[in-house]
């Protein structure tokens, strides 16, 4: 007894169905990506990227003005609950009499964000209460301003990433 195998041939109709199916899968995946891209958040730190782009030349001018000040800073977390910022000139002299404001928070969330109220503890030394903070990655921003006679206010702006290790 001999069995005969049926032979199937790939016809033009089969090729058309295979090609249309492949393009349908690609189209469905692209449609899903477009939907996810449009329906989720923009992923921007600030939602006003267009307005920031328009201010680009102003931002560059502010950077040049800040660089001309030649101020330096050093950040310390003291006793786990106080943030200390020391601001000096390039010659190491303290910069006293600044109005310093800032924020402290996590880089990926605003759940733990808090405003900082700095007070001048000593010449060029500014401290703010942090309260209890957990170990990990944090972002500290502050702006130090000093009025100058006959010219615009001296502004020093900093955004710094800090890592707090767990206490042993």
PyMOL commands that set and color helices and strands:
alter all, ss='L'
color gray80, all
select helices_A, chain A and resi 12-39+49-54+56-69
alter helices_A, ss='H'
color red, helices_A
select strands_A, chain A and resi 72-78+82-88+99-105+114-117+119-122+125-129+136-146+154-164
alter strands_A, ss='S'
color yellow, strands_A
deselect
rebuild
show_as cartoon
